[in-house]
Amino acid sequence: MTAQLTLDELAGLMKSTAGLTVDPKEMADRPDSTFAEYGLDSLGLLGIVGALENRFGRPLPADAERTKTPRDFLELVNTDPVTTTGA
């Protein structure tokens, strides 16, 4: 993964952790659509957070599993110093 989580990677995580196929271009066109509109519930988002925490070897920001949209999630994860240090 790059230092910045991308929509492509987020879509891949949605597929691998929640079994949802989401087109990253659709998320780019509608970044403020809720995860629920894509079929991702809070448990699915928690799975994504867990997968990223395993990848980084440390916790994501406490609010990561409470974000409602792809834009909010990427902004939170990509501005957190834990994920942008190349860990």
N, CA, C and O atoms as a GROMACS GRO file, in nm:
protein
  348
    1MET      N    1   0.084  -0.118   0.000
    1MET     CA    2   0.000   0.000   0.000
    1MET      C    3   0.088   0.124   0.000
    1MET      O    4   0.196   0.124   0.060
    2THR      N    5   0.044   0.227  -0.066
    2THR     CA    6   0.115   0.353  -0.067
    2THR      C    7   0.100   0.422   0.068
    2THR      O    8   0.026   0.375   0.155
    3ALA      N    9   0.171   0.535   0.085
    3ALA     CA   10   0.159   0.610   0.210
    3ALA      C   11   0.018   0.667   0.227
    3ALA      O   12  -0.026   0.688   0.339
    4GLN      N   13  -0.051   0.690   0.118
    4GLN     CA   14  -0.188   0.742   0.121
    4GLN      C   15  -0.282   0.632   0.073
    4GLN      O   16  -0.263   0.576  -0.035
    5LEU      N   17  -0.383   0.602   0.153
    5LEU     CA   18  -0.484   0.505   0.112
    5LEU      C   19  -0.565   0.565  -0.002
    5LEU      O   20  -0.608   0.680   0.006
    6THR      N   21  -0.585   0.489  -0.107
    6THR     CA   22  -0.657   0.537  -0.225
    6THR      C   23  -0.797   0.475  -0.231
    6THR      O   24  -0.828   0.381  -0.158
    7LEU      N   25  -0.879   0.529  -0.318
    7LEU     CA   26  -1.012   0.472  -0.339
    7LEU      C   27  -1.002   0.331  -0.395
    7LEU      O   28  -1.084   0.246  -0.361
    8ASP      N   29  -0.902   0.305  -0.480
    8ASP     CA   30  -0.882   0.170  -0.532
    8ASP      C   31  -0.855   0.072  -0.418
    8ASP      O   32  -0.912  -0.038  -0.414
    9GLU      N   33  -0.769   0.112  -0.327
    9GLU     CA   34  -0.737   0.025  -0.214
    9GLU      C   35  -0.857   0.009  -0.122
    9GLU      O   36  -0.882  -0.100  -0.070
   10LEU      N   37  -0.932   0.116  -0.100
   10LEU     CA   38  -1.052   0.108  -0.017
   10LEU      C   39  -1.154   0.014  -0.080
   10LEU      O   40  -1.216  -0.066  -0.011
   11ALA      N   41  -1.172   0.024  -0.211
   11ALA     CA   42  -1.264  -0.066  -0.281
   11ALA      C   43  -1.217  -0.211  -0.267
   11ALA      O   44  -1.299  -0.302  -0.249
   12GLY      N   45  -1.086  -0.233  -0.276
   12GLY     CA   46  -1.031  -0.368  -0.257
   12GLY      C   47  -1.057  -0.421  -0.117
   12GLY      O   48  -1.088  -0.538  -0.099
   13LEU      N   49  -1.043  -0.334  -0.018
   13LEU     CA   50  -1.070  -0.374   0.120
   13LEU      C   51  -1.219  -0.403   0.141
   13LEU      O   52  -1.255  -0.494   0.215
   14MET      N   53  -1.304  -0.326   0.076
   14MET     CA   54  -1.448  -0.352   0.085
   14MET      C   55  -1.479  -0.490   0.028
   14MET      O   56  -1.565  -0.561   0.080
   15LYS      N   57  -1.409  -0.527  -0.078
   15LYS     CA   58  -1.429  -0.659  -0.140
   15LYS      C   59  -1.375  -0.770  -0.050
   15LYS      O   60  -1.443  -0.869  -0.026
   16SER      N   61  -1.252  -0.752  -0.001
   16SER     CA   62  -1.188  -0.860   0.074
   16SER      C   63  -1.244  -0.877   0.215
   16SER      O   64  -1.246  -0.989   0.267
   17THR      N   65  -1.290  -0.770   0.278
   17THR     CA   66  -1.338  -0.782   0.416
   17THR      C   67  -1.489  -0.795   0.427
   17THR      O   68  -1.539  -0.855   0.522
   18ALA      N   69  -1.562  -0.739   0.331
   18ALA     CA   70  -1.708  -0.741   0.341
   18ALA      C   71  -1.776  -0.807   0.221
   18ALA      O   72  -1.898  -0.820   0.219
   19GLY      N   73  -1.698  -0.848   0.122
   19GLY     CA   74  -1.756  -0.914   0.006
   19GLY      C   75  -1.833  -0.823  -0.087
   19GLY      O   76  -1.916  -0.869  -0.165
   20LEU      N   77  -1.806  -0.692  -0.080
   20LEU     CA   78  -1.878  -0.595  -0.163
   20LEU      C   79  -1.793  -0.553  -0.281
   20LEU      O   80  -1.676  -0.517  -0.265
   21THR      N   81  -1.851  -0.556  -0.398
   21THR     CA   82  -1.782  -0.508  -0.516
   21THR      C   83  -1.828  -0.366  -0.544
   21THR      O   84  -1.943  -0.343  -0.579
   22VAL      N   85  -1.735  -0.272  -0.528
   22VAL     CA   86  -1.764  -0.131  -0.548
   22VAL      C   87  -1.662  -0.077  -0.646
   22VAL      O   88  -1.542  -0.099  -0.631
   23ASP      N   89  -1.710  -0.006  -0.746
   23ASP     CA   90  -1.622   0.056  -0.845
   23ASP      C   91  -1.558   0.180  -0.784
   23ASP      O   92  -1.629   0.271  -0.742
   24PRO      N   93  -1.424   0.185  -0.780
   24PRO     CA   94  -1.358   0.303  -0.725
   24PRO      C   95  -1.395   0.432  -0.798
   24PRO      O   96  -1.398   0.539  -0.738
   25LYS      N   97  -1.424   0.421  -0.928
   25LYS     CA   98  -1.465   0.540  -1.003
   25LYS      C   99  -1.599   0.592  -0.952
   25LYS      O  100  -1.621   0.712  -0.947
   26GLU      N  101  -1.688   0.500  -0.914
   26GLU     CA  102  -1.817   0.541  -0.860
   26GLU      C  103  -1.796   0.614  -0.727
   26GLU      O  104  -1.862   0.715  -0.700
   27MET      N  105  -1.705   0.564  -0.644
   27MET     CA  106  -1.676   0.633  -0.518
   27MET      C  107  -1.613   0.769  -0.544
   27MET      O  108  -1.641   0.864  -0.471
   28ALA      N  109  -1.530   0.779  -0.646
   28ALA     CA  110  -1.468   0.907  -0.680
   28ALA      C  111  -1.574   1.007  -0.728
   28ALA      O  112  -1.566   1.126  -0.698
   29ASP      N  113  -1.672   0.956  -0.802
   29ASP     CA  114  -1.779   1.043  -0.852
   29ASP      C  115  -1.878   1.082  -0.742
   29ASP      O  116  -1.943   1.186  -0.750
   30ARG      N  117  -1.887   0.997  -0.639
   30ARG     CA  118  -1.983   1.021  -0.530
   30ARG      C  119  -1.914   1.002  -0.394
   30ARG      O  120  -1.957   0.917  -0.317
   31PRO      N  121  -1.810   1.079  -0.364
   31PRO     CA  122  -1.733   1.056  -0.242
   31PRO      C  123  -1.810   1.083  -0.113
   31PRO      O  124  -1.768   1.039  -0.006
   32ASP      N  125  -1.920   1.155  -0.121
   32ASP     CA  126  -1.997   1.183   0.000
   32ASP      C  127  -2.117   1.091   0.016
   32ASP      O  128  -2.198   1.110   0.107
   33SER      N  129  -2.128   0.990  -0.071
   33SER     CA  130  -2.230   0.888  -0.051
   33SER      C  131  -2.190   0.808   0.072
   33SER      O  132  -2.071   0.787   0.096
   34THR      N  133  -2.286   0.765   0.147
   34THR     CA  134  -2.255   0.694   0.270
   34THR      C  135  -2.210   0.551   0.239
   34THR      O  136  -2.242   0.494   0.135
   35PHE      N  137  -2.135   0.495   0.334
   35PHE     CA  138  -2.097   0.355   0.320
   35PHE      C  139  -2.222   0.268   0.311
   35PHE      O  140  -2.222   0.168   0.239
   36ALA      N  141  -2.327   0.305   0.382
   36ALA     CA  142  -2.451   0.227   0.378
   36ALA      C  143  -2.508   0.221   0.237
   36ALA      O  144  -2.566   0.120   0.198
   37GLU      N  145  -2.493   0.329   0.159
   37GLU     CA  146  -2.541   0.329   0.021
   37GLU      C  147  -2.466   0.228  -0.064
   37GLU      O  148  -2.518   0.180  -0.165
   38TYR      N  149  -2.344   0.196  -0.026
   38TYR     CA  150  -2.264   0.096  -0.097
   38TYR      C  151  -2.286  -0.044  -0.040
   38TYR      O  152  -2.231  -0.142  -0.090
   39GLY      N  153  -2.367  -0.053   0.066
   39GLY     CA  154  -2.396  -0.181   0.129
   39GLY      C  155  -2.302  -0.217   0.242
   39GLY      O  156  -2.308  -0.329   0.294
   40LEU      N  157  -2.217  -0.125   0.282
   40LEU     CA  158  -2.121  -0.151   0.390
   40LEU      C  159  -2.179  -0.104   0.523
   40LEU      O  160  -2.211   0.013   0.540
   41ASP      N  161  -2.193  -0.197   0.616
   41ASP     CA  162  -2.244  -0.162   0.748
   41ASP      C  163  -2.128  -0.136   0.844
   41ASP      O  164  -2.011  -0.144   0.805
   42SER      N  165  -2.160  -0.105   0.968
   42SER     CA  166  -2.058  -0.069   1.066
   42SER      C  167  -1.964  -0.187   1.094
   42SER      O  168  -1.845  -0.166   1.119
   43LEU      N  169  -2.014  -0.308   1.089
   43LEU     CA  170  -1.930  -0.424   1.110
   43LEU      C  171  -1.831  -0.441   0.994
   43LEU      O  172  -1.715  -0.476   1.015
   44GLY      N  173  -1.877  -0.415   0.873
   44GLY     CA  174  -1.788  -0.420   0.756
   44GLY      C  175  -1.679  -0.315   0.764
   44GLY      O  176  -1.564  -0.342   0.731
   45LEU      N  177  -1.715  -0.196   0.808
   45LEU     CA  178  -1.616  -0.089   0.822
   45LEU      C  179  -1.516  -0.124   0.932
   45LEU      O  180  -1.397  -0.095   0.920
   46LEU      N  181  -1.564  -0.186   1.038
   46LEU     CA  182  -1.474  -0.230   1.144
   46LEU      C  183  -1.375  -0.334   1.090
   46LEU      O  184  -1.259  -0.337   1.132
   47GLY      N  185  -1.421  -0.419   1.000
   47GLY     CA  186  -1.332  -0.516   0.936
   47GLY      C  187  -1.224  -0.448   0.853
   47GLY      O  188  -1.109  -0.493   0.853
   48ILE      N  189  -1.259  -0.341   0.784
   48ILE     CA  190  -1.161  -0.265   0.706
   48ILE      C  191  -1.059  -0.200   0.798
   48ILE      O  192  -0.939  -0.205   0.772
   49VAL      N  193  -1.107  -0.141   0.907
   49VAL     CA  194  -1.017  -0.079   1.004
   49VAL      C  195  -0.921  -0.185   1.059
   49VAL      O  196  -0.800  -0.160   1.069
   50GLY      N  197  -0.974  -0.301   1.094
   50GLY     CA  198  -0.890  -0.409   1.146
   50GLY      C  199  -0.786  -0.454   1.045
   50GLY      O  200  -0.670  -0.478   1.082
   51ALA      N  201  -0.826  -0.466   0.919
   51ALA     CA  202  -0.731  -0.507   0.815
   51ALA      C  203  -0.619  -0.405   0.800
   51ALA      O  204  -0.502  -0.442   0.785
   52LEU      N  205  -0.654  -0.277   0.804
   52LEU     CA  206  -0.552  -0.173   0.793
   52LEU      C  207  -0.462  -0.169   0.916
   52LEU      O  208  -0.341  -0.148   0.905
   53GLU      N  209  -0.520  -0.190   1.034
   53GLU     CA  210  -0.439  -0.193   1.155
   53GLU      C  211  -0.340  -0.310   1.151
   53GLU      O  212  -0.226  -0.296   1.194
   54ASN      N  213  -0.383  -0.423   1.100
   54ASN     CA  214  -0.292  -0.536   1.084
   54ASN      C  215  -0.181  -0.504   0.985
   54ASN      O  216  -0.065  -0.540   1.007
   55ARG      N  217  -0.216  -0.436   0.877
   55ARG     CA  218  -0.118  -0.400   0.775
   55ARG      C  219  -0.016  -0.302   0.831
   55ARG      O  220   0.104  -0.315   0.804
   56PHE      N  221  -0.061  -0.204   0.908
   56PHE     CA  222   0.029  -0.102   0.964
   56PHE      C  223   0.097  -0.149   1.092
   56PHE      O  224   0.202  -0.096   1.129
   57GLY      N  225   0.038  -0.246   1.160
   57GLY     CA  226   0.094  -0.292   1.285
   57GLY      C  227   0.070  -0.199   1.402
   57GLY      O  228   0.139  -0.205   1.504
   58ARG      N  229  -0.028  -0.113   1.387
   58ARG     CA  230  -0.066  -0.019   1.494
   58ARG      C  231  -0.209   0.030   1.469
   58ARG      O  232  -0.261   0.017   1.358
   59PRO      N  233  -0.272   0.087   1.572
   59PRO     CA  234  -0.413   0.128   1.557
   59PRO      C  235  -0.431   0.251   1.468
   59PRO      O  236  -0.344   0.338   1.458
   60LEU      N  237  -0.546   0.255   1.403
   60LEU     CA  238  -0.588   0.373   1.328
   60LEU      C  239  -0.652   0.471   1.427
   60LEU      O  240  -0.674   0.435   1.543
   61PRO      N  241  -0.682   0.592   1.384
   61PRO     CA  242  -0.751   0.687   1.474
   61PRO      C  243  -0.880   0.626   1.529
   61PRO      O  244  -0.947   0.547   1.462
   62ALA      N  245  -0.912   0.662   1.651
   62ALA     CA  246  -1.029   0.605   1.720
   62ALA      C  247  -1.159   0.625   1.643
   62ALA      O  248  -1.249   0.541   1.653
   63ASP      N  249  -1.172   0.731   1.568
   63ASP     CA  250  -1.296   0.759   1.496
   63ASP      C  251  -1.305   0.691   1.360
   63ASP      O  252  -1.407   0.707   1.292
   64ALA      N  253  -1.205   0.616   1.319
   64ALA     CA  254  -1.204   0.558   1.184
   64ALA      C  255  -1.327   0.471   1.158
   64ALA      O  256  -1.385   0.476   1.050
   65GLU      N  257  -1.366   0.391   1.256
   65GLU     CA  258  -1.481   0.302   1.234
   65GLU      C  259  -1.614   0.374   1.243
   65GLU      O  260  -1.719   0.314   1.219
   66ARG      N  261  -1.612   0.501   1.277
   66ARG     CA  262  -1.736   0.579   1.287
   66ARG      C  263  -1.760   0.670   1.166
   66ARG      O  264  -1.864   0.736   1.158
   67THR      N  265  -1.666   0.674   1.074
   67THR     CA  266  -1.685   0.760   0.957
   67THR      C  267  -1.803   0.708   0.876
   67THR      O  268  -1.836   0.589   0.879
   68LYS      N  269  -1.866   0.798   0.802
   68LYS     CA  270  -1.987   0.763   0.728
   68LYS      C  271  -1.967   0.756   0.577
   68LYS      O  272  -2.046   0.694   0.507
   69THR      N  273  -1.861   0.820   0.527
   69THR     CA  274  -1.842   0.826   0.381
   69THR      C  275  -1.698   0.790   0.346
   69THR      O  276  -1.608   0.802   0.429
   70PRO      N  277  -1.676   0.746   0.222
   70PRO     CA  278  -1.538   0.722   0.178
   70PRO      C  279  -1.449   0.845   0.193
   70PRO      O  280  -1.334   0.834   0.234
   71ARG      N  281  -1.503   0.963   0.160
   71ARG     CA  282  -1.423   1.086   0.173
   71ARG      C  283  -1.378   1.106   0.318
   71ARG      O  284  -1.260   1.133   0.344
   72ASP      N  285  -1.472   1.094   0.412
   72ASP     CA  286  -1.438   1.112   0.554
   72ASP      C  287  -1.334   1.009   0.600
   72ASP      O  288  -1.240   1.043   0.671
   73PHE      N  289  -1.352   0.884   0.558
   73PHE     CA  290  -1.260   0.779   0.598
   73PHE      C  291  -1.119   0.807   0.544
   73PHE      O  292  -1.022   0.800   0.619
   74LEU      N  293  -1.109   0.838   0.415
   74LEU     CA  294  -0.977   0.863   0.356
   74LEU      C  295  -0.911   0.986   0.417
   74LEU      O  296  -0.791   0.986   0.442
   75GLU      N  297  -0.988   1.090   0.441
   75GLU     CA  298  -0.930   1.211   0.503
   75GLU      C  299  -0.875   1.180   0.641
   75GLU      O  300  -0.766   1.225   0.676
   76LEU      N  301  -0.950   1.105   0.720
   76LEU     CA  302  -0.905   1.072   0.855
   76LEU      C  303  -0.782   0.982   0.852
   76LEU      O  304  -0.683   1.008   0.920
   77VAL      N  305  -0.788   0.877   0.773
   77VAL     CA  306  -0.678   0.781   0.767
   77VAL      C  307  -0.553   0.843   0.704
   77VAL      O  308  -0.442   0.818   0.750
   78ASN      N  309  -0.571   0.924   0.602
   78ASN     CA  310  -0.455   0.979   0.531
   78ASN      C  311  -0.392   1.099   0.600
   78ASN      O  312  -0.281   1.138   0.565
   79THR      N  313  -0.460   1.158   0.695
   79THR     CA  314  -0.399   1.270   0.768
   79THR      C  315  -0.345   1.228   0.904
   79THR      O  316  -0.282   1.306   0.974
   80ASP      N  317  -0.370   1.102   0.939
   80ASP     CA  318  -0.317   1.050   1.067
   80ASP      C  319  -0.168   1.019   1.051
   80ASP      O  320  -0.131   0.950   0.956
   81PRO      N  321  -0.083   1.068   1.140
   81PRO     CA  322   0.060   1.044   1.127
   81PRO      C  323   0.099   0.896   1.132
   81PRO      O  324   0.205   0.859   1.082
   82VAL      N  325   0.017   0.814   1.191
   82VAL     CA  326   0.049   0.670   1.196
   82VAL      C  327   0.054   0.611   1.057
   82VAL      O  328   0.142   0.529   1.028
   83THR      N  329  -0.039   0.652   0.968
   83THR     CA  330  -0.047   0.590   0.837
   83THR      C  331   0.039   0.659   0.733
   83THR      O  332   0.064   0.601   0.628
   84THR      N  333   0.085   0.779   0.758
   84THR     CA  334   0.160   0.850   0.655
   84THR      C  335   0.310   0.846   0.677
   84THR      O  336   0.384   0.912   0.605
   85THR      N  337   0.355   0.770   0.775
   85THR     CA  338   0.498   0.761   0.801
   85THR      C  339   0.564   0.649   0.723
   85THR      O  340   0.684   0.626   0.735
   86GLY      N  341   0.484   0.579   0.643
   86GLY     CA  342   0.538   0.469   0.566
   86GLY      C  343   0.546   0.341   0.647
   86GLY      O  344   0.617   0.248   0.609
   87ALA      N  345   0.476   0.334   0.755
   87ALA     CA  346   0.478   0.216   0.843
   87ALA      C  347   0.415   0.098   0.775
   87ALA      O  348   0.408  -0.010   0.833
   0.00000   0.00000   0.00000
